Amino acid sequence: MENIIEYRDDLAPANDYPQRIVSPTMHSACCMDHMQQIGHSGIDAEWRFFYKRCPVCGYTVRCFYAPSLTAVFESAREIRVLLAEMNLGIGKRKRRTQAEVEAEIATAGGQLPKNGHRSILPTRHRKPVSTAA
């Protein structure tokens, strides 16, 4: 996302959120006590942020506070595809067939594998429990 804050000392501070914010280049002593959130949060690359502005002097910053879940899920998907391409399993059997690798790549990419199943793991059946009489 593009930064809407313009740091300039030759212009008066202005808050035209969400189009543009003109801010002094340096903070003042008043900023520590008066900073307030303006607008709503946004996402820049892999982080969530919001703008904080001092109503006294007009100094404004972007505060990054949490990773974006979208970016985290995308990174996890890329790791899953990479591991599938390397043919590294996580179960007892470390090497898999080409069909299993293709199925896992398709699942990680959000597509259905060629055989139409969502999971490459076999379904587990419970053993019948014997009841003592």
Backbone as JSON, one array per atom type, in Angstrom:
{
  "sequence": "MENIIEYRDDLAPANDYPQRIVSPTMHSACCMDHMQQIGHSGIDAEWRFFYKRCPVCGYTVRCFYAPSLTAVFESAREIRVLLAEMNLGIGKRKRRTQAEVEAEIATAGGQLPKNGHRSILPTRHRKPVSTAA",
  "N": [[0.84, -1.18, 0.0], [0.43, 2.23, -0.67], [2.12, 4.88, 0.99], [0.46, 7.43, 2.61], [1.35, 9.54, 4.02], [3.0, 12.6, 4.02], [5.99, 13.93, 4.7], [6.9, 17.04, 5.63], [8.43, 20.14, 6.31], [8.04, 22.65, 5.34], [5.37, 23.07, 4.83], [2.15, 23.57, 6.34], [0.87, 21.36, 8.87], [-1.53, 18.94, 7.83], [-4.6, 17.14, 7.76], [-5.93, 15.22, 5.62], [-7.15, 12.73, 5.51], [-8.56, 9.99, 3.85], [-6.85, 10.53, 1.71], [-4.44, 12.12, 1.84], [-1.87, 13.04, 4.14], [-0.23, 15.63, 5.7], [2.7, 15.97, 7.45], [4.88, 17.09, 10.1], [8.49, 16.69, 9.98], [9.79, 15.83, 12.28], [9.07, 14.56, 15.54], [7.4, 16.04, 18.43], [7.52, 17.1, 21.9], [4.93, 16.91, 22.79], [3.79, 14.78, 21.48], [4.01, 12.25, 22.71], [2.02, 12.12, 24.64], [-0.38, 12.69, 23.34], [-1.01, 11.27, 20.98], [-3.3, 9.91, 18.61], [-5.4, 7.43, 17.14], [-6.21, 7.52, 13.72], [-8.65, 7.07, 11.22], [-9.15, 3.81, 9.7], [-7.78, 0.46, 10.08], [-5.21, -0.91, 7.94], [-3.53, -2.92, 5.39], [-0.19, -3.55, 4.74], [2.05, -4.98, 2.72], [3.03, -7.58, 4.53], [1.93, -6.93, 6.96], [-0.4, -5.58, 9.36], [-1.66, -2.31, 9.91], [-2.17, 1.0, 11.36], [-2.87, 4.53, 11.26], [-1.39, 6.98, 13.38], [-1.83, 10.09, 14.88], [-0.75, 13.21, 16.11], [-2.81, 15.53, 17.58], [-2.04, 18.04, 18.37], [0.5, 18.97, 17.28], [0.51, 17.78, 14.79], [2.12, 15.69, 13.91], [2.55, 12.56, 12.33], [2.41, 9.01, 12.16], [2.79, 5.63, 10.91], [1.57, 2.82, 12.51], [2.54, -0.38, 12.96], [1.03, -3.36, 13.85], [0.34, -6.11, 13.81], [0.85, -9.26, 12.15], [-0.42, -9.87, 8.87], [-3.09, -12.05, 8.37], [-3.73, -13.11, 5.91], [-1.29, -12.98, 4.54], [0.18, -14.73, 6.16], [-1.17, -17.18, 5.77], [-0.71, -17.49, 3.04], [2.08, -17.76, 2.99], [2.33, -20.17, 4.41], [1.05, -21.89, 2.62], [2.85, -21.76, 0.46], [5.11, -22.96, 1.61], [4.11, -25.5, 2.07], [3.65, -26.4, -0.58], [6.29, -26.34, -1.52], [7.5, -28.32, 0.13], [6.05, -30.52, -0.76], [6.9, -30.61, -3.42], [9.53, -31.26, -2.99], [9.21, -33.78, -2.22], [8.99, -34.63, 0.44], [7.77, -36.25, 3.14], [5.67, -36.22, 6.11], [4.9, -38.21, 7.69], [5.21, -41.71, 8.72], [6.15, -42.93, 6.42], [8.47, -41.58, 4.39], [9.0, -41.11, 1.67], [7.02, -40.52, -1.18], [4.61, -41.47, -3.7], [4.44, -40.27, -7.11], [1.84, -39.54, -7.76], [0.73, -39.02, -5.26], [2.27, -36.82, -4.51], [1.48, -34.95, -6.48], [-1.21, -34.74, -5.79], [-1.02, -33.57, -3.26], [0.17, -31.12, -3.88], [-1.86, -30.01, -5.44], [-3.87, -29.84, -3.51], [-2.71, -28.03, -1.72], [-2.64, -25.82, -3.34], [-5.28, -25.19, -3.46], [-6.81, -26.54, -5.28], [-8.66, -29.31, -6.59], [-7.33, -32.58, -6.48], [-6.33, -34.83, -9.18], [-7.61, -37.31, -8.88], [-9.93, -36.69, -7.59], [-10.25, -36.7, -4.83], [-10.0, -34.97, -1.71], [-8.1, -35.27, 0.33], [-4.9, -36.83, 0.76], [-4.37, -38.67, 2.59], [-5.09, -41.86, 3.97], [-8.34, -42.89, 5.07], [-9.08, -43.49, 8.45], [-10.25, -46.29, 10.18], [-12.24, -47.12, 12.93], [-11.61, -49.6, 15.37], [-13.83, -52.15, 16.35], [-15.27, -51.92, 19.54], [-15.06, -54.14, 22.15], [-17.55, -55.22, 24.31], [-17.71, -55.83, 27.71], [-19.48, -58.35, 29.37]],
  "CA": [[0.0, 0.0, 0.0], [1.17, 3.48, -0.75], [2.11, 5.68, 2.2], [-0.21, 8.7, 2.34], [1.96, 10.59, 4.83], [4.02, 13.4, 3.36], [6.74, 14.62, 5.75], [7.41, 18.32, 5.13], [8.48, 21.22, 7.29], [7.7, 23.92, 4.7], [3.92, 23.18, 4.75], [1.45, 23.39, 7.62], [0.3, 20.0, 8.99], [-2.9, 18.82, 7.34], [-5.16, 15.8, 7.83], [-6.91, 14.96, 4.57], [-7.27, 11.28, 5.47], [-7.57, 8.98, 3.48], [-6.08, 10.88, 0.52], [-3.1, 12.63, 2.11], [-1.6, 13.63, 5.45], [1.02, 16.37, 5.74], [3.2, 15.86, 8.82], [6.25, 17.57, 10.32], [9.48, 15.62, 9.87], [10.23, 15.38, 13.61], [8.04, 14.6, 16.59], [7.58, 17.03, 19.49], [7.29, 16.56, 23.24], [3.5, 16.68, 22.97], [3.36, 13.57, 20.78], [3.96, 11.08, 23.59], [0.78, 12.13, 25.42], [-1.58, 13.04, 22.59], [-1.2, 10.52, 19.73], [-4.61, 9.28, 18.48], [-5.58, 6.68, 15.9], [-7.13, 8.13, 12.76], [-9.05, 6.14, 10.17], [-9.25, 2.39, 10.0], [-6.54, -0.26, 9.83], [-4.95, -1.35, 6.57], [-2.51, -3.96, 5.26], [0.95, -3.18, 3.9], [2.87, -6.18, 2.54], [2.63, -8.68, 5.4], [1.59, -6.4, 8.29], [-1.56, -4.71, 9.55], [-1.22, -1.03, 10.49], [-3.09, 2.14, 11.4], [-2.18, 5.82, 11.39], [-1.52, 7.7, 14.64], [-1.52, 11.5, 14.64], [-0.81, 14.11, 17.26], [-3.68, 16.65, 17.21], [-1.42, 19.31, 18.76], [1.51, 19.42, 16.31], [0.23, 17.19, 13.49], [3.05, 14.63, 13.56], [1.8, 11.34, 12.03], [3.19, 7.8, 11.87], [2.05, 4.37, 10.72], [1.87, 1.87, 13.58], [2.34, -1.77, 12.56], [0.7, -4.03, 15.1], [0.13, -7.55, 13.72], [1.0, -9.79, 10.8], [-1.64, -10.09, 8.12], [-3.41, -13.48, 8.28], [-3.67, -13.49, 4.51], [0.11, -13.23, 4.22], [0.61, -15.92, 6.89], [-1.72, -18.34, 5.07], [-0.02, -17.61, 1.75], [3.41, -18.31, 3.28], [2.15, -21.58, 4.77], [0.75, -22.62, 1.38], [4.09, -21.87, -0.31], [5.95, -23.96, 2.27], [3.5, -26.81, 1.83], [3.93, -26.75, -1.97], [7.73, -26.61, -1.6], [7.75, -29.63, 0.72], [5.49, -31.53, -1.65], [7.78, -30.72, -4.58], [10.75, -31.93, -2.55], [8.79, -35.14, -1.92], [9.27, -34.92, 1.84], [6.56, -36.51, 3.89], [5.77, -35.96, 7.54], [4.46, -39.42, 8.4], [6.19, -42.78, 8.83], [6.73, -43.14, 5.11], [8.98, -40.27, 3.98], [8.95, -40.97, 0.22], [5.67, -40.76, -1.68], [4.5, -41.66, -5.15], [4.22, -39.04, -7.86], [0.42, -39.2, -7.66], [0.52, -38.41, -3.94], [2.89, -35.49, -4.54], [0.6, -34.09, -7.27], [-2.42, -34.51, -5.01], [-0.72, -32.62, -2.18], [0.37, -29.8, -4.5], [-3.18, -29.52, -5.83], [-4.58, -29.49, -2.28], [-2.09, -26.8, -1.19], [-3.01, -24.73, -4.23], [-6.72, -24.96, -3.41], [-7.46, -27.25, -6.36], [-8.9, -30.72, -6.33], [-6.4, -33.44, -7.2], [-6.87, -35.5, -10.35], [-8.48, -38.43, -8.54], [-11.17, -36.17, -7.03], [-10.26, -36.71, -3.37], [-9.38, -33.8, -1.11], [-6.97, -35.64, 1.17], [-4.12, -37.96, 0.29], [-4.22, -39.6, 3.69], [-6.18, -42.83, 4.02], [-9.24, -42.71, 6.2], [-8.84, -44.47, 9.5], [-11.46, -46.92, 10.68], [-12.15, -47.54, 14.32], [-11.82, -51.01, 15.67], [-15.01, -52.3, 17.22], [-14.96, -52.05, 20.96], [-15.78, -55.28, 22.72], [-18.17, -54.87, 25.59], [-17.65, -56.9, 28.71], [-20.82, -58.61, 29.89]],
  "C": [[0.88, 1.23, 0.0], [1.03, 4.26, 0.55], [1.49, 7.04, 1.88], [0.37, 9.85, 3.15], [3.05, 11.29, 4.03], [4.72, 14.22, 4.45], [7.38, 15.87, 5.16], [7.38, 19.35, 6.24], [8.07, 22.57, 6.68], [6.19, 24.11, 4.52], [3.32, 22.99, 6.14], [0.89, 21.96, 7.68], [-1.16, 19.99, 8.55], [-3.33, 17.36, 7.4], [-6.28, 15.68, 6.8], [-7.06, 13.45, 4.39], [-8.53, 10.9, 4.72], [-6.74, 9.32, 2.26], [-4.63, 11.25, 0.85], [-3.03, 13.19, 3.52], [-0.26, 14.34, 5.35], [1.45, 16.42, 7.2], [4.56, 16.52, 8.92], [7.23, 16.4, 10.26], [9.91, 15.06, 11.21], [9.08, 15.48, 14.6], [8.38, 15.67, 17.62], [7.33, 16.36, 20.84], [5.82, 16.23, 23.48], [3.04, 15.34, 22.38], [3.2, 12.36, 21.7], [2.62, 10.99, 24.34], [-0.49, 12.24, 24.59], [-1.86, 12.22, 21.34], [-2.55, 9.79, 19.73], [-4.68, 8.55, 17.14], [-6.56, 7.44, 15.01], [-7.44, 7.08, 11.68], [-9.14, 4.71, 10.65], [-7.93, 1.7, 9.68], [-6.44, -0.67, 8.37], [-3.88, -2.42, 6.58], [-1.44, -3.45, 4.31], [1.89, -4.37, 3.88], [2.35, -7.28, 3.46], [2.17, -8.22, 6.79], [0.34, -5.55, 8.26], [-1.07, -3.44, 10.24], [-2.39, -0.07, 10.6], [-2.26, 3.39, 11.55], [-2.45, 6.41, 12.77], [-1.05, 9.13, 14.38], [-1.66, 12.29, 15.93], [-1.69, 15.31, 16.87], [-3.07, 18.01, 17.54], [-0.47, 19.81, 17.68], [1.31, 18.83, 14.92], [1.18, 16.09, 13.06], [2.29, 13.31, 13.41], [2.76, 10.2, 11.71], [2.24, 6.66, 11.55], [2.51, 3.41, 11.8], [1.53, 0.46, 13.09], [2.13, -2.59, 13.82], [0.51, -5.54, 15.0], [0.39, -8.03, 12.3], [-0.36, -10.01, 10.16], [-1.89, -11.59, 8.01], [-3.36, -13.96, 6.84], [-2.23, -13.82, 4.11], [0.62, -14.49, 4.92], [0.1, -17.17, 6.19], [-1.03, -18.56, 3.73], [1.38, -18.19, 1.95], [3.33, -19.78, 3.62], [1.86, -22.41, 3.53], [2.01, -22.8, 0.55], [5.03, -22.9, 0.29], [5.42, -25.36, 2.0], [3.77, -27.29, 0.4], [5.41, -27.1, -2.13], [8.06, -27.98, -1.03], [7.2, -30.75, -0.17], [6.38, -31.71, -2.88], [9.08, -31.42, -4.24], [10.48, -33.39, -2.21], [9.17, -35.54, -0.5], [7.96, -35.1, 2.57], [6.76, -36.2, 5.36], [5.34, -37.17, 8.35], [5.59, -40.43, 8.51], [6.92, -42.99, 7.51], [7.17, -41.79, 4.55], [8.9, -40.05, 2.47], [7.55, -41.32, -0.27], [5.7, -40.97, -3.19], [4.25, -40.31, -5.81], [2.76, -38.59, -7.77], [0.11, -38.53, -6.32], [1.1, -37.01, -3.88], [2.0, -34.53, -5.32], [-0.69, -33.76, -6.52], [-2.17, -33.49, -3.91], [-0.49, -31.22, -2.73], [-0.97, -29.21, -4.89], [-3.97, -29.09, -4.61], [-4.03, -28.19, -1.7], [-2.46, -25.6, -2.05], [-4.49, -24.44, -4.24], [-7.47, -25.66, -4.53], [-7.72, -28.68, -5.93], [-7.87, -31.55, -7.09], [-7.11, -34.2, -8.33], [-7.84, -36.61, -9.99], [-9.76, -37.98, -7.84], [-11.24, -36.16, -5.52], [-9.56, -35.47, -2.85], [-8.12, -34.16, -0.35], [-6.22, -36.81, 0.57], [-3.93, -38.99, 1.38], [-5.37, -40.6, 3.68], [-7.06, -42.57, 5.22], [-9.0, -43.82, 7.21], [-10.18, -44.99, 10.01], [-11.23, -47.34, 12.12], [-12.36, -49.04, 14.46], [-13.04, -51.13, 16.56], [-14.58, -52.55, 18.64], [-15.77, -53.23, 21.51], [-16.31, -54.87, 24.08], [-18.12, -56.07, 26.51], [-19.02, -57.09, 29.32], [-20.77, -59.05, 31.32]]
}
